[in-house]
Amino acid sequence: MTPAHPFIRLRQLLICALPLSSLLASPARAELDANTISVTIAQGNAHCLIETETMSADEALAIAKAFIATDGISDEERDAVTSQPEFSDLMKAYIANQGGCKALVKQLQQ
């Protein structure tokens, strides 16, 4: 598998995950912004690619970073999202919504 292949699927998964914004929204935060959704999906996909040993950490994180950058999200904006206390829970919820890491990686490989 080449790194470009999962990168293309990341965009498709973003569309599938848009309903996730209502699922993940806390009462204090009525809806997630586009940056949070993009970063959550990219980081979640990278996490699963690494966890399943489908890609090295360097490759998976480079793809995630490139995906986030194509959405016009700066490194500072990405860091602001990932440093939020609820970020880990959002990423875990996204992965669970996709059926877990194995199912998510399988989707990325199709």
Biopython code that builds the backbone (N, CA, C, O; Angstrom):
import numpy as np
from Bio.PDB.StructureBuilder import StructureBuilder

atoms = [
    (1, "MET", "N", (0.851, -1.173, 0.000)),
    (1, "MET", "CA", (0.000, 0.000, 0.000)),
    (1, "MET", "C", (0.893, 1.230, 0.000)),
    (1, "MET", "O", (1.882, 1.289, 0.730)),
    (2, "THR", "N", (0.548, 2.188, -0.804)),
    (2, "THR", "CA", (1.309, 3.422, -0.850)),
    (2, "THR", "C", (0.651, 4.457, 0.044)),
    (2, "THR", "O", (-0.558, 4.385, 0.263)),
    (3, "PRO", "N", (1.402, 5.416, 0.567)),
    (3, "PRO", "CA", (0.818, 6.433, 1.431)),
    (3, "PRO", "C", (-0.273, 7.253, 0.755)),
    (3, "PRO", "O", (-1.159, 7.760, 1.443)),
    (4, "ALA", "N", (-0.240, 7.400, -0.553)),
    (4, "ALA", "CA", (-1.253, 8.207, -1.238)),
    (4, "ALA", "C", (-2.625, 7.562, -1.146)),
    (4, "ALA", "O", (-3.632, 8.267, -1.085)),
    (5, "HIS", "N", (-2.685, 6.238, -1.135)),
    (5, "HIS", "CA", (-3.971, 5.552, -1.116)),
    (5, "HIS", "C", (-4.799, 5.888, 0.134)),
    (5, "HIS", "O", (-5.959, 6.278, -0.005)),
    (6, "PRO", "N", (-4.244, 5.749, 1.353)),
    (6, "PRO", "CA", (-5.032, 6.113, 2.521)),
    (6, "PRO", "C", (-5.340, 7.603, 2.568)),
    (6, "PRO", "O", (-6.360, 8.008, 3.126)),
    (7, "PHE", "N", (-4.474, 8.416, 1.990)),
    (7, "PHE", "CA", (-4.725, 9.857, 1.978)),
    (7, "PHE", "C", (-6.019, 10.162, 1.233)),
    (7, "PHE", "O", (-6.806, 10.999, 1.676)),
    (8, "ILE", "N", (-6.244, 9.497, 0.116)),
    (8, "ILE", "CA", (-7.479, 9.695, -0.646)),
    (8, "ILE", "C", (-8.671, 9.227, 0.176)),
    (8, "ILE", "O", (-9.699, 9.903, 0.202)),
    (9, "ARG", "N", (-8.557, 8.092, 0.845)),
    (9, "ARG", "CA", (-9.655, 7.572, 1.650)),
    (9, "ARG", "C", (-9.936, 8.456, 2.863)),
    (9, "ARG", "O", (-11.067, 8.472, 3.349)),
    (10, "LEU", "N", (-8.947, 9.191, 3.365)),
    (10, "LEU", "CA", (-9.188, 10.089, 4.489)),
    (10, "LEU", "C", (-10.270, 11.103, 4.141)),
    (10, "LEU", "O", (-11.139, 11.392, 4.964)),
    (11, "ARG", "N", (-10.222, 11.641, 2.932)),
    (11, "ARG", "CA", (-11.238, 12.603, 2.502)),
    (11, "ARG", "C", (-12.616, 11.956, 2.474)),
    (11, "ARG", "O", (-13.597, 12.556, 2.914)),
    (12, "GLN", "N", (-12.691, 10.736, 1.959)),
    (12, "GLN", "CA", (-13.975, 10.052, 1.892)),
    (12, "GLN", "C", (-14.499, 9.767, 3.294)),
    (12, "GLN", "O", (-15.699, 9.884, 3.541)),
    (13, "LEU", "N", (-13.615, 9.397, 4.210)),
    (13, "LEU", "CA", (-14.038, 9.144, 5.579)),
    (13, "LEU", "C", (-14.476, 10.413, 6.287)),
    (13, "LEU", "O", (-15.312, 10.361, 7.189)),
    (14, "LEU", "N", (-13.921, 11.552, 5.892)),
    (14, "LEU", "CA", (-14.346, 12.819, 6.473)),
    (14, "LEU", "C", (-15.828, 13.029, 6.206)),
    (14, "LEU", "O", (-16.570, 13.432, 7.102)),
    (15, "ILE", "N", (-16.259, 12.761, 4.995)),
    (15, "ILE", "CA", (-17.666, 12.918, 4.640)),
    (15, "ILE", "C", (-18.527, 11.981, 5.475)),
    (15, "ILE", "O", (-19.589, 12.374, 5.957)),
    (16, "CYS", "N", (-18.073, 10.744, 5.647)),
    (16, "CYS", "CA", (-18.815, 9.769, 6.441)),
    (16, "CYS", "C", (-18.873, 10.176, 7.911)),
    (16, "CYS", "O", (-19.819, 9.825, 8.616)),
    (17, "ALA", "N", (-17.883, 10.902, 8.368)),
    (17, "ALA", "CA", (-17.791, 11.235, 9.783)),
    (17, "ALA", "C", (-18.500, 12.530, 10.144)),
    (17, "ALA", "O", (-18.570, 12.871, 11.325)),
    (18, "LEU", "N", (-19.022, 13.255, 9.181)),
    (18, "LEU", "CA", (-19.687, 14.509, 9.515)),
    (18, "LEU", "C", (-20.829, 14.316, 10.509)),
    (18, "LEU", "O", (-20.983, 15.148, 11.403)),
    (19, "PRO", "N", (-21.644, 13.251, 10.398)),
    (19, "PRO", "CA", (-22.650, 13.046, 11.435)),
    (19, "PRO", "C", (-22.040, 12.822, 12.808)),
    (19, "PRO", "O", (-22.716, 12.965, 13.827)),
    (20, "LEU", "N", (-20.774, 12.472, 12.830)),
    (20, "LEU", "CA", (-20.070, 12.273, 14.081)),
    (20, "LEU", "C", (-20.066, 13.543, 14.915)),
    (20, "LEU", "O", (-20.003, 13.476, 16.142)),
    (21, "SER", "N", (-20.131, 14.700, 14.266)),
    (21, "SER", "CA", (-20.086, 15.953, 15.017)),
    (21, "SER", "C", (-21.235, 16.046, 16.007)),
    (21, "SER", "O", (-21.047, 16.540, 17.119)),
    (22, "SER", "N", (-22.415, 15.585, 15.631)),
    (22, "SER", "CA", (-23.530, 15.635, 16.572)),
    (22, "SER", "C", (-23.394, 14.546, 17.626)),
    (22, "SER", "O", (-23.782, 14.745, 18.777)),
    (23, "LEU", "N", (-22.847, 13.400, 17.244)),
    (23, "LEU", "CA", (-22.651, 12.307, 18.178)),
    (23, "LEU", "C", (-21.647, 12.695, 19.264)),
    (23, "LEU", "O", (-21.820, 12.346, 20.432)),
    (24, "LEU", "N", (-20.607, 13.414, 18.874)),
    (24, "LEU", "CA", (-19.521, 13.727, 19.791)),
    (24, "LEU", "C", (-19.705, 15.040, 20.539)),
    (24, "LEU", "O", (-18.964, 15.323, 21.481)),
    (25, "ALA", "N", (-20.658, 15.824, 20.141)),
    (25, "ALA", "CA", (-20.812, 17.148, 20.741)),
    (25, "ALA", "C", (-21.219, 17.039, 22.208)),
    (25, "ALA", "O", (-22.094, 16.256, 22.578)),
    (26, "SER", "N", (-20.567, 17.834, 23.010)),
    (26, "SER", "CA", (-20.932, 17.888, 24.422)),
    (26, "SER", "C", (-21.998, 18.961, 24.589)),
    (26, "SER", "O", (-22.159, 19.808, 23.710)),
    (27, "PRO", "N", (-22.732, 18.943, 25.704)),
    (27, "PRO", "CA", (-23.750, 19.976, 25.916)),
    (27, "PRO", "C", (-23.173, 21.388, 25.856)),
    (27, "PRO", "O", (-23.843, 22.317, 25.405)),
    (28, "ALA", "N", (-21.930, 21.547, 26.310)),
    (28, "ALA", "CA", (-21.307, 22.868, 26.295)),
    (28, "ALA", "C", (-20.841, 23.257, 24.903)),
    (28, "ALA", "O", (-20.538, 24.423, 24.650)),
    (29, "ARG", "N", (-20.783, 22.305, 24.017)),
    (29, "ARG", "CA", (-20.272, 22.559, 22.669)),
    (29, "ARG", "C", (-21.255, 21.959, 21.678)),
    (29, "ARG", "O", (-21.163, 20.780, 21.336)),
    (30, "ALA", "N", (-22.181, 22.763, 21.226)),
    (30, "ALA", "CA", (-23.298, 22.277, 20.423)),
    (30, "ALA", "C", (-22.854, 21.569, 19.154)),
    (30, "ALA", "O", (-23.489, 20.597, 18.745)),
    (31, "GLU", "N", (-21.798, 22.021, 18.531)),
    (31, "GLU", "CA", (-21.308, 21.315, 17.352)),
    (31, "GLU", "C", (-19.820, 21.515, 17.197)),
    (31, "GLU", "O", (-19.272, 22.554, 17.566)),
    (32, "LEU", "N", (-19.178, 20.509, 16.650)),
    (32, "LEU", "CA", (-17.735, 20.573, 16.454)),
    (32, "LEU", "C", (-17.428, 21.387, 15.210)),
    (32, "LEU", "O", (-18.151, 21.314, 14.217)),
    (33, "ASP", "N", (-16.360, 22.159, 15.265)),
    (33, "ASP", "CA", (-15.969, 22.937, 14.090)),
    (33, "ASP", "C", (-15.240, 22.034, 13.096)),
    (33, "ASP", "O", (-14.805, 20.936, 13.441)),
    (34, "ALA", "N", (-15.115, 22.506, 11.876)),
    (34, "ALA", "CA", (-14.504, 21.725, 10.799)),
    (34, "ALA", "C", (-13.063, 21.349, 11.121)),
    (34, "ALA", "O", (-12.627, 20.250, 10.780)),
    (35, "ASN", "N", (-12.314, 22.240, 11.770)),
    (35, "ASN", "CA", (-10.931, 21.922, 12.125)),
    (35, "ASN", "C", (-10.868, 20.740, 13.084)),
    (35, "ASN", "O", (-10.037, 19.847, 12.921)),
    (36, "THR", "N", (-11.732, 20.735, 14.069)),
    (36, "THR", "CA", (-11.746, 19.644, 15.045)),
    (36, "THR", "C", (-12.086, 18.327, 14.369)),
    (36, "THR", "O", (-11.473, 17.301, 14.660)),
    (37, "ILE", "N", (-13.055, 18.350, 13.473)),
    (37, "ILE", "CA", (-13.437, 17.131, 12.759)),
    (37, "ILE", "C", (-12.273, 16.627, 11.913)),
    (37, "ILE", "O", (-11.936, 15.444, 11.965)),
    (38, "SER", "N", (-11.658, 17.513, 11.134)),
    (38, "SER", "CA", (-10.543, 17.105, 10.266)),
    (38, "SER", "C", (-9.376, 16.541, 11.057)),
    (38, "SER", "O", (-8.823, 15.499, 10.705)),
    (39, "VAL", "N", (-9.003, 17.229, 12.124)),
    (39, "VAL", "CA", (-7.873, 16.785, 12.936)),
    (39, "VAL", "C", (-8.199, 15.455, 13.622)),
    (39, "VAL", "O", (-7.352, 14.564, 13.682)),
    (40, "THR", "N", (-9.404, 15.323, 14.131)),
    (40, "THR", "CA", (-9.809, 14.088, 14.802)),
    (40, "THR", "C", (-9.743, 12.906, 13.847)),
    (40, "THR", "O", (-9.227, 11.846, 14.202)),
    (41, "ILE", "N", (-10.255, 13.080, 12.657)),
    (41, "ILE", "CA", (-10.256, 12.002, 11.667)),
    (41, "ILE", "C", (-8.835, 11.665, 11.234)),
    (41, "ILE", "O", (-8.458, 10.493, 11.201)),
    (42, "ALA", "N", (-8.049, 12.677, 10.904)),
    (42, "ALA", "CA", (-6.677, 12.424, 10.450)),
    (42, "ALA", "C", (-5.856, 11.730, 11.534)),
    (42, "ALA", "O", (-5.138, 10.771, 11.254)),
    (43, "GLN", "N", (-5.962, 12.211, 12.758)),
    (43, "GLN", "CA", (-5.193, 11.618, 13.852)),
    (43, "GLN", "C", (-5.710, 10.218, 14.184)),
    (43, "GLN", "O", (-4.927, 9.317, 14.485)),
    (44, "GLY", "N", (-7.020, 10.042, 14.127)),
    (44, "GLY", "CA", (-7.592, 8.714, 14.383)),
    (44, "GLY", "C", (-7.142, 7.705, 13.348)),
    (44, "GLY", "O", (-6.789, 6.576, 13.686)),
    (45, "ASN", "N", (-7.155, 8.112, 12.084)),
    (45, "ASN", "CA", (-6.693, 7.217, 11.024)),
    (45, "ASN", "C", (-5.218, 6.881, 11.203)),
    (45, "ASN", "O", (-4.817, 5.726, 11.066)),
    (46, "ALA", "N", (-4.415, 7.894, 11.510)),
    (46, "ALA", "CA", (-2.982, 7.655, 11.727)),
    (46, "ALA", "C", (-2.781, 6.704, 12.907)),
    (46, "ALA", "O", (-1.971, 5.780, 12.836)),
    (47, "HIS", "N", (-3.509, 6.932, 13.971)),
    (47, "HIS", "CA", (-3.415, 6.073, 15.153)),
    (47, "HIS", "C", (-3.671, 4.615, 14.769)),
    (47, "HIS", "O", (-2.928, 3.721, 15.175)),
    (48, "CYS", "N", (-4.714, 4.384, 13.993)),
    (48, "CYS", "CA", (-5.062, 3.010, 13.627)),
    (48, "CYS", "C", (-4.074, 2.399, 12.635)),
    (48, "CYS", "O", (-3.776, 1.208, 12.714)),
    (49, "LEU", "N", (-3.570, 3.197, 11.712)),
    (49, "LEU", "CA", (-2.559, 2.694, 10.782)),
    (49, "LEU", "C", (-1.308, 2.256, 11.540)),
    (49, "LEU", "O", (-0.658, 1.276, 11.177)),
    (50, "ILE", "N", (-0.984, 2.991, 12.590)),
    (50, "ILE", "CA", (0.179, 2.649, 13.416)),
    (50, "ILE", "C", (-0.133, 1.439, 14.295)),
    (50, "ILE", "O", (0.654, 0.495, 14.361)),
    (51, "GLU", "N", (-1.279, 1.468, 14.968)),
    (51, "GLU", "CA", (-1.644, 0.398, 15.902)),
    (51, "GLU", "C", (-1.733, -0.964, 15.214)),
    (51, "GLU", "O", (-1.345, -1.980, 15.790)),
    (52, "THR", "N", (-2.243, -0.982, 13.984)),
    (52, "THR", "CA", (-2.371, -2.245, 13.255)),
    (52, "THR", "C", (-1.098, -2.607, 12.501)),
    (52, "THR", "O", (-1.044, -3.614, 11.796)),
    (53, "GLU", "N", (-0.087, -1.782, 12.656)),
    (53, "GLU", "CA", (1.205, -1.972, 11.990)),
    (53, "GLU", "C", (1.075, -1.993, 10.468)),
    (53, "GLU", "O", (1.847, -2.655, 9.774)),
    (54, "THR", "N", (0.088, -1.259, 9.966)),
    (54, "THR", "CA", (-0.102, -1.124, 8.527)),
    (54, "THR", "C", (0.936, -0.174, 7.953)),
    (54, "THR", "O", (1.385, -0.343, 6.819)),
    (55, "MET", "N", (1.316, 0.827, 8.740)),
    (55, "MET", "CA", (2.325, 1.808, 8.344)),
    (55, "MET", "C", (3.203, 2.114, 9.541)),
    (55, "MET", "O", (2.838, 1.890, 10.695)),
    (56, "SER", "N", (4.363, 2.629, 9.220)),
    (56, "SER", "CA", (5.227, 3.099, 10.311)),
    (56, "SER", "C", (4.623, 4.379, 10.881)),
    (56, "SER", "O", (3.812, 5.037, 10.230)),
    (57, "ALA", "N", (5.016, 4.714, 12.071)),
    (57, "ALA", "CA", (4.519, 5.935, 12.700)),
    (57, "ALA", "C", (4.870, 7.160, 11.858)),
    (57, "ALA", "O", (4.042, 8.056, 11.691)),
    (58, "ASP", "N", (6.083, 7.203, 11.332)),
    (58, "ASP", "CA", (6.495, 8.347, 10.515)),
    (58, "ASP", "C", (5.615, 8.510, 9.282)),
    (58, "ASP", "O", (5.197, 9.620, 8.952)),
    (59, "GLU", "N", (5.335, 7.393, 8.599)),
    (59, "GLU", "CA", (4.498, 7.458, 7.390)),
    (59, "GLU", "C", (3.075, 7.896, 7.718)),
    (59, "GLU", "O", (2.532, 8.793, 7.073)),
    (60, "ALA", "N", (2.479, 7.267, 8.714)),
    (60, "ALA", "CA", (1.093, 7.565, 9.067)),
    (60, "ALA", "C", (0.938, 9.004, 9.545)),
    (60, "ALA", "O", (-0.020, 9.680, 9.171)),
    (61, "LEU", "N", (1.862, 9.472, 10.360)),
    (61, "LEU", "CA", (1.777, 10.845, 10.862)),
    (61, "LEU", "C", (2.034, 11.868, 9.759)),
    (61, "LEU", "O", (1.458, 12.957, 9.771)),
    (62, "ALA", "N", (2.895, 11.520, 8.811)),
    (62, "ALA", "CA", (3.130, 12.419, 7.675)),
    (62, "ALA", "C", (1.872, 12.555, 6.826)),
    (62, "ALA", "O", (1.553, 13.647, 6.357)),
    (63, "ILE", "N", (1.163, 11.458, 6.629)),
    (63, "ILE", "CA", (-0.089, 11.506, 5.871)),
    (63, "ILE", "C", (-1.119, 12.343, 6.617)),
    (63, "ILE", "O", (-1.799, 13.176, 6.017)),
    (64, "ALA", "N", (-1.234, 12.124, 7.919)),
    (64, "ALA", "CA", (-2.187, 12.892, 8.720)),
    (64, "ALA", "C", (-1.866, 14.384, 8.655)),
    (64, "ALA", "O", (-2.761, 15.213, 8.490)),
    (65, "LYS", "N", (-0.597, 14.713, 8.785)),
    (65, "LYS", "CA", (-0.179, 16.119, 8.744)),
    (65, "LYS", "C", (-0.481, 16.735, 7.378)),
    (65, "LYS", "O", (-0.934, 17.876, 7.298)),
    (66, "ALA", "N", (-0.231, 15.984, 6.307)),
    (66, "ALA", "CA", (-0.510, 16.488, 4.955)),
    (66, "ALA", "C", (-2.012, 16.674, 4.755)),
    (66, "ALA", "O", (-2.437, 17.668, 4.166)),
    (67, "PHE", "N", (-2.810, 15.736, 5.234)),
    (67, "PHE", "CA", (-4.265, 15.847, 5.122)),
    (67, "PHE", "C", (-4.763, 17.092, 5.842)),
    (67, "PHE", "O", (-5.581, 17.844, 5.311)),
    (68, "ILE", "N", (-4.267, 17.300, 7.042)),
    (68, "ILE", "CA", (-4.674, 18.457, 7.835)),
    (68, "ILE", "C", (-4.257, 19.749, 7.127)),
    (68, "ILE", "O", (-5.022, 20.712, 7.088)),
    (69, "ALA", "N", (-3.066, 19.766, 6.577)),
    (69, "ALA", "CA", (-2.577, 20.964, 5.866)),
    (69, "ALA", "C", (-3.408, 21.263, 4.626)),
    (69, "ALA", "O", (-3.638, 22.431, 4.310)),
    (70, "THR", "N", (-3.869, 20.222, 3.908)),
    (70, "THR", "CA", (-4.684, 20.473, 2.710)),
    (70, "THR", "C", (-6.029, 21.085, 3.071)),
    (70, "THR", "O", (-6.680, 21.701, 2.228)),
    (71, "ASP", "N", (-6.442, 20.918, 4.308)),
    (71, "ASP", "CA", (-7.672, 21.561, 4.769)),
    (71, "ASP", "C", (-7.417, 22.983, 5.260)),
    (71, "ASP", "O", (-8.321, 23.639, 5.778)),
    (72, "GLY", "N", (-6.180, 23.457, 5.094)),
    (72, "GLY", "CA", (-5.844, 24.823, 5.489)),
    (72, "GLY", "C", (-5.673, 25.002, 6.982)),
    (72, "GLY", "O", (-5.777, 26.117, 7.494)),
    (73, "ILE", "N", (-5.413, 23.919, 7.679)),
    (73, "ILE", "CA", (-5.245, 23.973, 9.129)),
    (73, "ILE", "C", (-3.750, 24.053, 9.444)),
    (73, "ILE", "O", (-2.974, 23.181, 9.051)),
    (74, "SER", "N", (-3.362, 25.101, 10.151)),
    (74, "SER", "CA", (-1.953, 25.292, 10.486)),
    (74, "SER", "C", (-1.541, 24.337, 11.602)),
    (74, "SER", "O", (-2.383, 23.740, 12.274)),
    (75, "ASP", "N", (-0.234, 24.207, 11.783)),
    (75, "ASP", "CA", (0.287, 23.375, 12.875)),
    (75, "ASP", "C", (-0.214, 23.888, 14.226)),
    (75, "ASP", "O", (-0.517, 23.100, 15.122)),
    (76, "GLU", "N", (-0.298, 25.191, 14.363)),
    (76, "GLU", "CA", (-0.770, 25.774, 15.624)),
    (76, "GLU", "C", (-2.239, 25.436, 15.868)),
    (76, "GLU", "O", (-2.625, 25.112, 16.991)),
    (77, "GLU", "N", (-3.053, 25.511, 14.820)),
    (77, "GLU", "CA", (-4.467, 25.162, 14.958)),
    (77, "GLU", "C", (-4.631, 23.674, 15.282)),
    (77, "GLU", "O", (-5.460, 23.299, 16.112)),
    (78, "ARG", "N", (-3.833, 22.832, 14.617)),
    (78, "ARG", "CA", (-3.860, 21.388, 14.893)),
    (78, "ARG", "C", (-3.501, 21.128, 16.350)),
    (78, "ARG", "O", (-4.173, 20.361, 17.039)),
    (79, "ASP", "N", (-2.426, 21.781, 16.813)),
    (79, "ASP", "CA", (-1.990, 21.591, 18.196)),
    (79, "ASP", "C", (-3.049, 22.066, 19.187)),
    (79, "ASP", "O", (-3.221, 21.473, 20.252)),
    (80, "ALA", "N", (-3.753, 23.130, 18.834)),
    (80, "ALA", "CA", (-4.821, 23.627, 19.710)),
    (80, "ALA", "C", (-5.935, 22.590, 19.826)),
    (80, "ALA", "O", (-6.500, 22.404, 20.904)),
    (81, "VAL", "N", (-6.248, 21.921, 18.732)),
    (81, "VAL", "CA", (-7.286, 20.883, 18.763)),
    (81, "VAL", "C", (-6.809, 19.685, 19.580)),
    (81, "VAL", "O", (-7.522, 19.207, 20.462)),
    (82, "THR", "N", (-5.601, 19.203, 19.286)),
    (82, "THR", "CA", (-5.124, 17.992, 19.967)),
    (82, "THR", "C", (-4.827, 18.216, 21.441)),
    (82, "THR", "O", (-4.754, 17.251, 22.202)),
    (83, "SER", "N", (-4.656, 19.453, 21.860)),
    (83, "SER", "CA", (-4.382, 19.728, 23.277)),
    (83, "SER", "C", (-5.661, 19.904, 24.100)),
    (83, "SER", "O", (-5.598, 20.049, 25.321)),
    (84, "GLN", "N", (-6.812, 19.892, 23.440)),
    (84, "GLN", "CA", (-8.072, 20.004, 24.172)),
    (84, "GLN", "C", (-8.284, 18.751, 25.026)),
    (84, "GLN", "O", (-7.975, 17.646, 24.582)),
    (85, "PRO", "N", (-8.804, 18.910, 26.241)),
    (85, "PRO", "CA", (-8.973, 17.754, 27.128)),
    (85, "PRO", "C", (-9.854, 16.647, 26.525)),
    (85, "PRO", "O", (-9.643, 15.470, 26.818)),
    (86, "GLU", "N", (-10.820, 17.005, 25.702)),
    (86, "GLU", "CA", (-11.736, 16.010, 25.150)),
    (86, "GLU", "C", (-11.226, 15.378, 23.850)),
    (86, "GLU", "O", (-11.892, 14.505, 23.293)),
    (87, "PHE", "N", (-10.062, 15.802, 23.361)),
    (87, "PHE", "CA", (-9.601, 15.310, 22.066)),
    (87, "PHE", "C", (-9.445, 13.791, 22.035)),
    (87, "PHE", "O", (-9.887, 13.149, 21.083)),
    (88, "SER", "N", (-8.835, 13.218, 23.043)),
    (88, "SER", "CA", (-8.632, 11.773, 23.075)),
    (88, "SER", "C", (-9.969, 11.032, 23.007)),
    (88, "SER", "O", (-10.095, 10.028, 22.306)),
    (89, "ASP", "N", (-10.959, 11.533, 23.738)),
    (89, "ASP", "CA", (-12.284, 10.911, 23.704)),
    (89, "ASP", "C", (-12.930, 11.052, 22.331)),
    (89, "ASP", "O", (-13.586, 10.126, 21.854)),
    (90, "LEU", "N", (-12.747, 12.213, 21.691)),
    (90, "LEU", "CA", (-13.288, 12.406, 20.341)),
    (90, "LEU", "C", (-12.658, 11.415, 19.366)),
    (90, "LEU", "O", (-13.354, 10.799, 18.558)),
    (91, "MET", "N", (-11.339, 11.267, 19.448)),
    (91, "MET", "CA", (-10.650, 10.358, 18.543)),
    (91, "MET", "C", (-11.095, 8.918, 18.790)),
    (91, "MET", "O", (-11.331, 8.172, 17.839)),
    (92, "LYS", "N", (-11.209, 8.526, 20.045)),
    (92, "LYS", "CA", (-11.671, 7.174, 20.373)),
    (92, "LYS", "C", (-13.100, 6.944, 19.881)),
    (92, "LYS", "O", (-13.422, 5.862, 19.390)),
    (93, "ALA", "N", (-13.948, 7.953, 20.011)),
    (93, "ALA", "CA", (-15.333, 7.829, 19.537)),
    (93, "ALA", "C", (-15.380, 7.698, 18.019)),
    (93, "ALA", "O", (-16.171, 6.922, 17.482)),
    (94, "TYR", "N", (-14.529, 8.462, 17.326)),
    (94, "TYR", "CA", (-14.459, 8.347, 15.863)),
    (94, "TYR", "C", (-14.039, 6.937, 15.467)),
    (94, "TYR", "O", (-14.655, 6.331, 14.590)),
    (95, "ILE", "N", (-12.999, 6.410, 16.103)),
    (95, "ILE", "CA", (-12.507, 5.068, 15.786)),
    (95, "ILE", "C", (-13.590, 4.032, 16.078)),
    (95, "ILE", "O", (-13.820, 3.130, 15.271)),
    (96, "ALA", "N", (-14.244, 4.153, 17.205)),
    (96, "ALA", "CA", (-15.321, 3.218, 17.557)),
    (96, "ALA", "C", (-16.463, 3.305, 16.547)),
    (96, "ALA", "O", (-17.047, 2.286, 16.179)),
    (97, "ASN", "N", (-16.780, 4.514, 16.101)),
    (97, "ASN", "CA", (-17.850, 4.719, 15.124)),
    (97, "ASN", "C", (-17.527, 4.055, 13.785)),
    (97, "ASN", "O", (-18.428, 3.691, 13.029)),
    (98, "GLN", "N", (-16.242, 3.902, 13.505)),
    (98, "GLN", "CA", (-15.814, 3.255, 12.260)),
    (98, "GLN", "C", (-15.690, 1.742, 12.427)),
    (98, "GLN", "O", (-15.349, 1.045, 11.471)),
    (99, "GLY", "N", (-15.962, 1.226, 13.621)),
    (99, "GLY", "CA", (-15.887, -0.215, 13.868)),
    (99, "GLY", "C", (-14.587, -0.674, 14.489)),
    (99, "GLY", "O", (-14.309, -1.873, 14.532)),
    (100, "GLY", "N", (-13.790, 0.257, 14.968)),
    (100, "GLY", "CA", (-12.506, -0.070, 15.563)),
    (100, "GLY", "C", (-11.386, 0.077, 14.551)),
    (100, "GLY", "O", (-11.628, 0.318, 13.369)),
    (101, "CYS", "N", (-10.165, -0.068, 15.025)),
    (101, "CYS", "CA", (-9.004, 0.168, 14.167)),
    (101, "CYS", "C", (-8.918, -0.793, 12.990)),
    (101, "CYS", "O", (-8.623, -0.377, 11.870)),
    (102, "LYS", "N", (-9.174, -2.076, 13.233)),
    (102, "LYS", "CA", (-9.074, -3.034, 12.128)),
    (102, "LYS", "C", (-10.068, -2.704, 11.020)),
    (102, "LYS", "O", (-9.715, -2.736, 9.842)),
    (103, "ALA", "N", (-11.296, -2.391, 11.386)),
    (103, "ALA", "CA", (-12.316, -2.048, 10.384)),
    (103, "ALA", "C", (-11.979, -0.736, 9.684)),
    (103, "ALA", "O", (-12.174, -0.609, 8.475)),
    (104, "LEU", "N", (-11.479, 0.232, 10.432)),
    (104, "LEU", "CA", (-11.119, 1.518, 9.840)),
    (104, "LEU", "C", (-9.999, 1.344, 8.816)),
    (104, "LEU", "O", (-10.069, 1.897, 7.718)),
    (105, "VAL", "N", (-8.975, 0.582, 9.170)),
    (105, "VAL", "CA", (-7.866, 0.352, 8.239)),
    (105, "VAL", "C", (-8.353, -0.397, 7.006)),
    (105, "VAL", "O", (-7.916, -0.116, 5.890)),
    (106, "LYS", "N", (-9.245, -1.338, 7.206)),
    (106, "LYS", "CA", (-9.811, -2.077, 6.068)),
    (106, "LYS", "C", (-10.519, -1.100, 5.119)),
    (106, "LYS", "O", (-10.392, -1.215, 3.900)),
    (107, "GLN", "N", (-11.263, -0.142, 5.683)),
    (107, "GLN", "CA", (-11.915, 0.891, 4.846)),
    (107, "GLN", "C", (-10.881, 1.716, 4.106)),
    (107, "GLN", "O", (-11.069, 2.040, 2.933)),
    (108, "LEU", "N", (-9.795, 2.060, 4.774)),
    (108, "LEU", "CA", (-8.751, 2.856, 4.140)),
    (108, "LEU", "C", (-8.094, 2.103, 2.993)),
    (108, "LEU", "O", (-7.652, 2.712, 2.018)),
    (109, "GLN", "N", (-8.031, 0.799, 3.106)),
    (109, "GLN", "CA", (-7.359, 0.002, 2.081)),
    (109, "GLN", "C", (-8.234, -0.303, 0.874)),
    (109, "GLN", "O", (-7.729, -0.757, -0.153)),
    (110, "GLN", "N", (-9.521, -0.064, 0.980)),
    (110, "GLN", "CA", (-10.422, -0.360, -0.151)),
    (110, "GLN", "C", (-10.320, 0.665, -1.235)),
    (110, "GLN", "O", (-11.009, 0.561, -2.250)),
]
sb = StructureBuilder()
sb.init_structure("model")
sb.init_model(0)
sb.init_chain("A")
sb.init_seg("    ")
for serial, (resi, resn, name, xyz) in enumerate(atoms, 1):
    if name == "N":
        sb.init_residue(resn, " ", resi, " ")
    sb.init_atom(name, np.array(xyz, "f"), 0.0, 1.0, " ", f" {name:<3s}", serial, name[0])
structure = sb.get_structure()
